[in-house]
Amino acid sequence: MAAANVICRQLTASGIDARIDTWDLNRANLTAHVTSTGRRRPLLFACHLDVVPPGEAGWIHPAFAAVESHGRIYGRGSADMKGGIAALVTAIRQLVDSGVKLEGDIILFAAAGEETDSCGAIRFVNSFASRLPDLAGVVLPEPTDFAVVTAHRGMLWLQAATKGKTAHGSAPELGINAITSMMAFLDELEHYRIPFEPHPLLGGCSMSVNTITGGDAINVVPDRCSIGIDIRTLPRQNHQAIIDDLRKVCAGLKQKNPEFEADISIIRQVGGLETDPDCGFIKDFCSAVGISETKAVGFTTDGPHFASLEAPVVVFGPGKPEVCHKPDEYIDIADVEKAIRDYKNIILKFLS
């Protein structure tokens, strides 16, 4: 919410209509609108306001102090994606303050929750999709190190939970150990391979078990154990088919051992992104920023949610992807300055 307020103040200082939508006490989306003659279709810039936690590893500079040092700004979110937002807001303000006449509207949207559940993007699309005019395209100022990204993998986060029956640790035969059941499931998972047709740019999908929780006390047989599974999927891959496969694995274990009980639930899912790199919007976009080729990346963005607006989606921004979510995250000030120029060129290319 604090970040939305800062951006709102910056935009309104240039007379730009900016509004904040709040919910659940600490959630906030920001939407700003620069109007025009309306002769050309609007351009939507979709950002996110949230960042991941700083982690427990030590930082050279305090994670939330935004320290300037040797031509860089250090801090959590500097690359992902406060640098891109700062550049975009500055570019829009400079164009508006210059009095340039635009033929198409600029819509700037900054979302809550991209790093956790995409709640902001989903809320925006559900609330405004029917009211938005046809868009020229959607631009996400994520850190791509100025690569024009038209494809990325999706994500499917699952929880697998096994159920048991508690008993005293001195008499384990009277209980059903949920951790032992999870060991059986993990053994099966080790041999499971997700069926997929390799993508020409993204290759295959991946699966990794990244969390595990089970047991309350060392002298009590645990009645529940759960794991978190991070699956990165390909554009158009069927998430439900993967879930059905894992439920079949559980059913097979149940056949072998009637005491085995487990369920699979969805924590979060986002589809993959794939925009035709040969479409007119992408060709014009590349021309505006002086790049001849597009790229695919393995990470995931809110982009697929905006693809439902039926406009081309492209990811492009300052900041090196390899420093995101790590200690001593930073962005080069020179990259922010370059991004200001690039975003101005993009706006003028499509809207003037």
N, C-alpha and C positions, 0 to 999 in steps of 0.2 A: 504494500500500500504506500509506503514511503517513497519508493521509486516512482510510482505512478504520479504522486503529488509533485515530485521534482520535475518530471517531464511535462506535466500539465502547466506548471508555472512558466517553464521555458517557452512553450508553444503559445500560451495566451499573451506573453510579452510581445509577440509579433502579431497579435490580433487573430490568431488561429483558434477556431472553435475546437476545444478539447474537453472531453467529458470522462468522468471516472464512474465505473459501475462496480459497486462493492457488494459482497455477500459473505456469509459465514464469518463475520467479524474481522477477519484479516485477509480476505481475498479481494483482489482488485484487478479489473481490466481497464485499459485506457483506450479510447477511440478519438482520433482527431480527424478533421475534415477540412481540406482546402478546396473551396469551390472554384469553378471555372466557367467558361462559356458553354461547356457541355457538348462541344462538337466531337470530341474524341472520348473513347471509353476510359473509365477511371483506372488507376493503378493502385493496388493494395499492397502496402508494406506490412508484413506480419512479424512482430518481434515477440520475445518473452522477457518478463521482468524478473523471474526467480533465478536463483543460483543453487548449486549443490552445497552441502556443508563443507567447511574447510578441512575436515579430516583431523586425525590425531598426530600426523607427522609435523615436525617443526617447519616453520616458514622463516625465510630470511627477513621479510618484512611482515608486520601484522596483516592478517588475512583481509580485514575490512577497513584498512586505513587509506587505501588508494595512494600508495607512496609513489612519487615520481623519482626515478633514479636511472641515470645513464640512458635517457631517451625512451624510457619505458614507464608504463603505469602498472604497478604490481598490486594484485588483490584478487580475491575470489570474485569471479564474474567479469573481470576486466576484458577477457577475450570472449567469454561465453555468457552474455553477449552485450555487455554494457558498452564496449567500444563501438560495436556496430550501431547500437541505438544512438549513442552520442553523435556519431558521424551523420546518421540519417536525420536526426532532429536539427542539427546544425545546417545540413544541406537544405532542408525544407525552409528553415527560417531565413537563410540567406536569399533563397529565391523569392520568398514572399516579401522580404524587406526591400528587395531590389525593384519590386513593382512589375516583374515579368508577368505577361498575360498568358495564362495557360488555357489550352483548349480542352483539357480533361482534368477531372478532379484527382487530388491526392487523398487517399485514405490511409492513415497510419493507425495500426492496431498493436497494442502491447498487452500480452496475455499473462495471467497467473498460471502457475502449475505445469509448465512445459516439462520440467525435470521429474515430475512425479506422476501426474495423472491426466495431463492435457485438459484440465477442467476449464481453463480460460478460453482456449481455442474452441472447445466443444460448445461452451456457453455462447460464444460469439456467433459461431456458425448456425447454431440452433435458433438464436434470437434474431439474427439479422440477414440470414441467407435470402429469405423471401423478399426483403426490402432493398437488397443491394442491386444496383444496375449491373448489366453485363460488364465484366471486367476485361481490361486488356491483358492483365496477368497479375500474378501474386509473387512478390519478392520477399524472401526470408533473409534478413541480414545476419545470418549465422556465421561463425568463423570458418571460412573455407580457404583462407590465405589467398583470396581473390580468384579462386577457381570458380568457374560457372558450373554448378552441380545440378544435374537434371534427374539423377536417380540415386536412391539410397535404400538400404534394407529396412524392413519393418521390425517390430518387436512383439513378442508374445511372452509375457511374464506369467508363469503358472505357479500355483502352490499345490504340492502333493502332500496329503496328510494321511498318516496311518493311525488307526484307532486300536486300542488295546483294553486291558482291564487291570486296575491297580491291585497290588498285593504287597504284603510286607517283604522287604528285601531279603529277609531270612528264609522266606518260603516262596521263591519266584515261580514254582510250579503251580501255584494257586492263581496266578495272574496271566495276562497276555501282554507281552512286552512290545510296545509300539515301536521302539527303536530297533528291535530285532526284525520286526516286520518291514521297517524302512530299509534295513540292510538288504533284505530280499528284493525289494523294489529297485534299489540302487544297483544291485547286481544285474537285474534285467535291463535297466536303463543303460548300463555300460555297453550293452550289445545292440541297443536300439539305434537305428539310423533313420532319420527323417527322409521320406521319399521326396525327391525334387528333381526338376529339370533345370540343369545349370543355366544361370543367367549370363548372357554374353559379356556383361560389364561387371556384374557383382559376384559371379561365381556361384558358390553354394550358400546354404544357410548353416547356422551353427547352434549348438546347444551346450549350456554350461550350468551345472548345479552350484549356486553361489551362496546359499544360506542353508542352515540346518538348526532346528530347535527341537528339544525334546527332554522330558523329565523335569520334575520339580525338586526332588531330593534324592540323595544318594542311597537312602534306605527304603525307597518306594519304587516298585515296578511301574514304569511310565505307561500311561494310558493314551498318550498322544505324542506324535512326532511329525514335524513338517519340514519340508524343504522348499526352497525357492529356485525355480528353473528359469533361466534367461535364454530364450530362443530368439535368434535373429533370422527373420524370414525374407523371402524374395517378393518382389511385386507380383500381385495376383495369386500368391500362394494361399491355399485354403487353411486357415487357422483351425477351423473346426475339425478338419480331417486329422490334424496332429493331436488335438485333444482326444478325439475318438480312439486313435491308436494307443494313447497312453492308458485310456480306460480299458482297452482290450488287454493290455499288459496286466492291469490290476485284476481283471476277470480271470486271466490265466493263472495268476498266483492264488486266487480264491479257489479255483478248481483243485489245485495241488494241496492247499491248506485251508479248510473251511473256516479257521479262526482268523484268517487274514481279512482285514477291512481297511479300505482306503478310498479317498475321493480326490478328484482333480478339480481345482477351481481357478478362474482367471483373476489375476491381480491387475493386469493392464495389457491392452493390446492396441497397436497402431499398425496399419498396413504399410507396405513399402511404397516408395514414390517412384514414378516413372513418367517423365514428360518427354515427348518426342523432340529430340535435339534438332530435328530438321524443320520444325514448325516455324512459321513466320516470326512469332514472338521471340523465340530463342535466338533466331538468326539476328534479329534487330537488337536484342539485348547484348549479344556478343559484340556486335558492331559498336554499340555505345560504350563498352568498356575496353575495347581493343583486344579481344581474345578470340582466337579462331576455333578452339575445341572445347567441348564440354567434358564433364567428368562424373563418375559415380563414386560414392563413398559408402563406408560400412555403417556409420552412425545413423541415428534416427532423429527426425525433427517433427514439428507439428504440421509439416507440409501436407501429408496425406489428408488431414482434416480439411484443409483449404481446397484440396483438389475436388471436393464435393461441390464447390462453387462453379465447377465446369469452366475454369480458366487455367491456362498454363501456369505451372508453379516452378520457380527457380530459386535455388539457394545460393547466396553470394554475399560475402562480407569480409571484413578485415579480421585478423587474428589467426594464429596457428592452431589447428585442431589438436596437435599433439600436446599442447600445454593445458588444454581444458581439463577440468576436474582433478588437477594435480596441485601439489604444493607449489607456491611461488608462481602461480598463474600470472601472466602479464600480457600486455599488448604494447606494441611499438607505437609511439606517438606519430611517427611518420606514416604508419599504416592507417591510423585514424584520419590523418589529413588527406591521404590518397583516397580513402573511402568517401570523404566529403565530396571530392571532385567527381568520383565515379557515380555517386548517387545523384548528383546534380545533372550529370550527363544522361543518366538513365531517365530521369524525370523529363528533361528537355526533349529527349529522343521520342518518347511516347506521348507526351502531353502538350507539346508546343507546336 
